[in-house]
Amino acid sequence: MGWQLGLVYLHPLMALWILDREIRRSRPEWRRAYHACVACIPLLLGVLWWRLAGAPSLPGDDALTARITQHAGGGILQGVSTHLLVATHTFLEMLHYGVWLLAIPLVSLGMAPLRLRSVPLARRSPRWRLAVVAFLATGGLVVLLLWTAFLADYPLTRDVYFTVALLHVLAEVPFLLRAL
């Protein structure tokens, strides 16, 4: 259980380490500002914990609430508000997704992700450009499908989503090994 809890809370921080390596390689002049931002994370977590330390646990004893709080460590960390645990996990995951979806493309390619012709795969040929557009459109459709599924059956979609999220953790392993 400790390994699972460590994965939940430490995994999002790995993206920060990978971003640091990418900044060192691509934009070393940004490192000082980046380190200042990273230094603010414990402060932000401290404020979050200060505000929610005495908060009651999340209301509800339905299966969905139980799964969300259990994933955040509610069953392992007795005496800690599940409101605090879920908020902490959400904050760290948002950092994680922000790094992978926004920061790393920005650092690696500048504003290039916003201009299709500057994406390396799209420059290879018109067919590759079409494949990149199709891939992005498919991703957009998957997002719409996912949100529709969340509205229709949140508990089931959440379980499917976290299964995919676990697989994405495993997909990051090659990037982590490459970064070493």
N, C-alpha and C positions, 0 to 999 in steps of 0.2 A: 504494500500500500504506500509505503514511503517513496518508492521509485515512481509510482503513478503520480503522486502528489508533486514530487520534484519535477516530473515531466510537464505537468500542468503549469507550474509557476516559473520554472527556469527556461523551458523551451522558448517562450516569447523573447527572452533576453538574448538568446543565441543570434537572433536577427540583428541585434544591435552590434554584436561583435563582427558579424559578416559585413555590415554596413561600414564599420570602422575600417576594416581591411580594404573595402572598395574605395572609400574616401582616400585612404593612404595611397592607393594605386592611381586613382583617377584625378582627384582634386585635393592634394595635400594642404592647400591653403585653407580648406574648410575644416580641417581637423580640430583646431582650437575651439571654434564655435560649436562644433559637434560635441566635443567633450564637455563643454559648458552645458549644453542641452542634456546630455546624459547624466551629468551631475545633479540636475534638477529632478530626475526621476525619484530618488529616495525622498526628496523633500515633498514631492507631490504624493507619493505613497504615504508619507508621514501625515500629511493633512487628511488624506482619505481615511487612514486608520484612526486618527484623532476624532474625526467627525462621526465615524461609524462604529467605533469600538464599543460604545454602550447601546448601539441600536438593537432593537429586537430582531430576532431571526426573521427571515422572510416568511410572510404569512402563507398559509395553505399547507395541506398535507396530502395533496393530490400527487399522482405519479410524476407529473412533469416537474413540479417544484422539488420533489424528492430527488429526481435525476440531476437537475441543475445544481442543487446544493451539494449532492454527493460528489459530482464531478469537481466542484470547487474545494472539496475537502471537508464538507460538513460532517461526514461520518467519522473522519479521522481526527480532526482538531476539535475535540470536545471543549465546550466552554467559550468558543469563539463564535461571534455572531455570523450566521450564514449570509446575512446582508453584507457584512464586511468582506467575507470570502468571495462572494459572487462579484462584488464591485471591484475587488482587487484583480480577480481573474479577467474580468471584462476590460479593465484598464490596460493590463499587460497584453492581452490579445489585440486590442486596438493599436497599441504600439507596434506589435509584431506585423499586423497587416499593413499598417502605414509604411513600415520599412520596406516590406517586399513589394507592395503595389505602387508606392509613390517615391520613396527616398532612393532606393537602389536604381530604378530606371532614371531618375533625375540625375543622380551622381554619375552613372555610367554613360548616359547618352545626352546629358543636358536636357533640353526641352524636346529632344528628338522623338520620344514616344508620341508626342502630339502631332508629329509630321510623319506620315506613313512612309514617304520616300526616304527618310533618313534611318529607318529601322533596317539593320543589316540584312535580314532575311528578305525583306521586301525589295531590296535593291538588286537582288540577283537576276530577276527576270520578271516579265509581266505575270507569268504563271505563279511564281512565288508570291508576288504581291497579292494576287487573287487568293492564294492559300492563306496568307496572313489575314486578309480581310474576312475570309470565311471563318477562320479560327476565332477572330475577335467577335464576329457576329454570333457564332455558336456560343461563345462565352456569355454574351449578353442575353441570349435566349435561355441559357442555363440559369442565369441569375433571376430572370423573370419567372421561370418555372419553379425555382427554389422558393421565391417569395410567395408565389401562388400556393405552393405546397405548405408553406408555413401557415398561411391563412386557413387552409383547408384542414390540416391535421398537424398541429404544432408538435406534439410529442413524437410522432413517427418521423417527421421531417428532421427534428432535432437529432434523433438517434442516427438517421442516415447521414446527416451533416457531420456529426462528430466521428462517425466511422471514416468518412472521407477526410476529415481533418487529421485523424490519426495516420491515414495513408500519406497525407501531404507531409507529415513529420518525417516519415520514412523516405519520402522522395527528396527531402532536403539533405539527407545524409551524404550523397555524393558531393553536394556543394560544400558541406562542412569539411569533408575529407580533402577536397581540393583546396580549401582555404588554409588547411594546415600546411 
